[in-house]
């Protein structure tokens, strides 16, 4: 299994600003992902973070709004840009190693005022 | 398109009673299936997984699930509920090992009454 940490754990931001969320894995992993969990709802995949290349975004998510970096096999960042109250969610990072399962970080709880 | 349906957004059981959380999937290829649990204000923890080996899968905390291809189901069970089992449970499918994507069901909130 992989142990995943995220920073910050929570934040309250003003509309129009941006927040960068960091995700650190304790071992090298093949795949990293970013999910959004809106209040009281399930998880929706935002994108697959590709090491050394542009992230692969799911339908409804765009790079300008959610730029993602993955400079190496253990670290990734997600930026939520030009935030609005609708972006208030939990953002979760996950990683997959040699098995098929994904391991999740504790999440970043974002509130946009 | 692949999808996951969890029947019952809320399930309430008494402590010591059987827990049954239902999950049906839609996939054109043999899927990989997972159950995750989310405790309040925490991330997701893997309970168990099905990856085309044994159809009856045992997980952590006394949970198990059975893959039934004919019914496209992967229901989660536990013989005797504990108060500590109260949480949100998510069923997820990974239609392709190549992409690694997970598609989640809507989740089921399990309430355990004393």
Contacts between the chains, C-beta under 8 A, distances in Angstrom:
chain1	res1	chain2	res2	distance
A	1	B	46	8.0
A	4	B	43	7.8
A	30	B	100	7.8
A	31	B	100	4.6
A	33	B	100	7.3
A	33	B	101	7.6
A	33	B	102	7.6
A	41	B	106	7.4
A	41	B	107	7.7
A	42	B	90	6.4
A	42	B	104	4.7
A	42	B	105	6.5
A	42	B	106	4.9
A	42	B	107	5.0
A	43	B	44	7.6
A	43	B	90	7.0
A	43	B	102	7.7
A	43	B	104	4.7
A	44	B	104	7.7
A	45	B	101	5.9
A	45	B	102	6.9
A	45	B	103	7.7
A	48	B	99	7.2
A	48	B	100	7.1
A	48	B	101	7.2
A	92	B	43	6.0
A	92	B	44	7.1
A	94	B	44	7.9
A	94	B	102	7.8
A	96	B	100	5.0
A	99	B	49	8.0
A	99	B	51	7.8
A	100	B	32	4.7
A	100	B	49	6.7
A	100	B	51	5.1
A	100	B	94	6.2
A	100	B	97	6.0
A	100	B	100	7.8
A	101	B	34	6.1
A	101	B	46	5.4
A	101	B	49	5.1
A	102	B	34	8.0
A	102	B	46	7.9
A	102	B	100	7.2
A	102	B	102	5.9
A	103	B	46	6.9
A	104	B	36	7.6
A	104	B	43	4.3
A	104	B	44	4.2
A	104	B	45	7.6
A	105	B	43	5.5
A	106	B	42	6.1
A	106	B	43	4.3
A	107	B	42	7.5
A	107	B	43	5.0
A	109	B	41	7.8
